[in-house]
Structure formats: structure tokens, C-alpha cells
Amino acid sequence: MIYRIRVILDVEEDVLRDLEIESDSSLEVLHDSICQAFGFLGNEMASFYETNDRWEQGDEIPLLTMDPEIPSHADSPLETLFSADNHKLIYVYDFFNLWTFFVELMEVGEPTPEKAYPSLIYAQGEVPEEAPEKSFEGEIDEEDALGFDEDMEEDGLSDYDDSSFY
């Protein structure tokens, strides 16, 4: 089977690529295809993430891991990642710049004889020179983030001026 996958770069202007790729191709082949379609060298760290219909980032599906306890999914066939219930992924390329892409399985079809896969079948928009700034939603209460609460303040535990640590 052939997967027709739409990959949308998370920028203000419409920048997308449609790819055809064999369903038994590995996740690494999809990674390489996305890099090539968007003009990246493919020499930066990248990973895929599970997502839902609202594109909320879920668990990581790593291409490469440094921890032997966590399996790499580089060789995982796409047909094991996409299903009727799950047809979306998030792809992040270059963890310093966070190029973020929405990956969606649009259609499943039969291969065309004599056609080489993976294949770029449609391109729209130009990739910007730099990755867009990411804004992280939600406000964080600094005291809550650090684990402080009113009880600690009442006990004098948040006053470090009297500390002899330094």
C-alpha cells in the first residue's frame, strides 16, 4: 500500500508538502523524505510525537535514543504507527530551532507500477530562512512552579537571607 501524507510546517504562511511513501517504509525513511522535501540537510536531531485531533503533543516516538531502556523507532514501519484511529503525528526537526511539522495520513492507495517511492507529489510555499519563534501557552505561577506554598512562607522556609549555606 501507498500512504499519501501531508506535512505542514508550523508557520504563518502555508508551507506544505504532500508525499507518497510505501506503508512498510520505516519511520527513518519518512524523516529523510520530510527533510528532503523541505530542503533540510537531515543532520540535526529529530523526533516524532503522538498527537490527537487537536494536535496536542503526546508521547515521543524517538528515531534515536541514548538510553538502552528506551527503544528507537527508526526501523518501525509506518503501518505500525498509522491506523484508522491514529492518522496524525507531530515531527520536530532540530531541537535547538524546533522546526515543527504536522504530519497527517490523508489517503491510502495502490502503488503505481514503475514509480519510485518515496515521492514528493505536491509542494506549496517557501520555507523561511529561520524557524519561527515558539510561544508557549499558559501562565506559570513561579511560586507554584518551584513548589512553594503559603504554608512554607508561614514557617519561614522561603526566607533564605538567614541561611548559612553560601
C-alpha positions in Angstrom: 0.0 0.0 0.0 1.0 3.6 -0.6 0.4 6.3 2.0 -0.3 9.8 0.8 0.9 12.0 3.6 0.6 15.8 4.0 3.3 17.5 6.0 2.6 21.1 7.1 5.3 23.4 8.5 4.1 25.2 11.6 4.5 28.8 10.3 2.0 31.6 9.5 2.2 31.2 5.7 1.0 28.0 4.1 4.1 25.8 3.7 3.2 22.1 3.0 4.4 19.1 1.1 2.5 16.0 0.1 4.4 12.8 -0.1 3.7 9.3 -1.3 5.5 6.6 0.7 5.2 2.8 1.0 3.3 1.7 4.1 6.1 -0.7 5.0 8.7 2.1 4.9 10.5 2.9 8.1 10.0 6.0 10.2 13.5 6.9 9.3 12.6 6.9 5.6 9.7 9.3 6.4 12.1 11.5 8.4 14.6 11.6 5.4 11.7 12.3 3.0 10.4 15.2 5.1 14.0 16.7 5.3 14.5 16.4 1.6 11.1 17.8 0.7 11.6 20.9 2.9 15.3 21.4 1.9 16.9 20.4 5.2 20.2 18.5 5.3 18.9 15.9 7.8 21.9 16.2 10.0 20.1 17.5 13.1 18.3 15.6 15.9 14.6 14.9 15.2 11.7 13.0 16.6 8.1 12.2 16.1 5.4 12.5 18.6 1.9 11.0 19.0 -0.9 13.5 18.8 -4.7 13.8 18.8 -7.2 15.5 16.6 -6.4 18.9 18.2 -2.6 18.4 17.5 -1.7 18.2 21.2 1.8 16.7 21.6 1.8 13.3 23.2 4.4 10.7 23.8 7.7 10.8 21.9 8.4 8.2 19.1 12.2 8.6 19.0 14.3 8.0 16.0 17.4 7.7 18.1 17.9 7.2 21.8 20.9 7.3 24.1 19.1 5.3 26.8 19.2 1.5 26.2 15.9 1.2 28.2 14.1 3.3 25.5 13.7 1.7 22.1 14.5 3.5 18.9 11.7 3.6 16.4 13.8 4.4 13.3 13.1 1.0 11.8 9.4 0.9 12.8 7.2 0.5 9.7 4.8 3.3 9.1 1.9 0.8 9.0 2.5 0.1 12.7 2.2 3.9 13.6 -0.8 4.9 11.5 -4.2 3.3 11.9 -7.9 4.2 11.3 -7.9 5.8 14.8 -4.4 7.3 14.6 -3.5 9.2 11.4 -1.6 12.2 12.8 1.9 12.7 14.1 4.0 15.7 15.1 7.5 15.9 13.8 10.2 18.1 15.3 13.4 18.7 13.5 16.5 20.4 15.0 15.8 20.6 18.8 17.6 24.0 19.0 15.4 25.7 16.4 12.3 23.5 16.9 11.1 23.3 13.3 7.7 21.8 13.9 5.6 19.9 11.4 2.1 18.4 11.4 2.1 15.0 9.6 -1.2 13.6 8.5 -2.0 10.4 6.6 -4.5 11.7 4.1 -5.1 8.6 1.9 -4.1 5.0 1.4 -3.8 3.8 -2.2 -2.3 1.3 -4.5 1.3 1.7 -5.8 1.8 2.8 -9.4 3.9 0.4 -11.3 7.4 1.7 -12.3 7.1 4.6 -9.8 9.8 5.2 -7.3 8.8 5.8 -3.7 9.0 7.8 -1.5 7.9 10.6 -3.9 7.1 14.3 -3.5 3.8 14.8 -5.3 2.9 18.4 -4.2 4.7 21.4 -2.8 3.3 24.8 -1.7 5.0 27.7 0.0 8.6 28.6 0.7 10.4 27.5 3.9 11.5 30.6 5.8 15.2 31.2 6.5 14.8 30.7 10.2 12.5 28.7 12.3 9.6 30.7 13.8 9.7 31.7 17.4 7.6 29.4 19.6 5.2 30.8 22.1 4.3 28.5 24.9 0.7 29.0 26.1 -0.4 29.1 29.7 0.8 31.1 32.6 3.0 29.7 35.2 2.9 30.9 38.8 6.6 31.0 39.7 6.0 30.0 43.3 3.8 27.1 42.2 6.4 26.0 39.7 9.1 26.0 42.4 6.9 24.1 44.8 6.4 27.0 47.3 3.2 27.5 49.0 1.8 29.7 51.7 2.5 27.2 54.5 6.2 27.3 53.7 6.2 31.1 53.9 4.4 31.0 57.3 7.1 28.5 58.5 9.8 30.8 57.4 11.1 28.3 54.9 11.1 30.7 52.0 13.4 33.2 53.7 16.9 32.4 52.5 18.6 35.5 53.9 19.3 33.8 57.2 20.8 30.8 55.6 24.4 30.0 56.2 24.7 27.9 53.0 26.8 30.3 51.0 
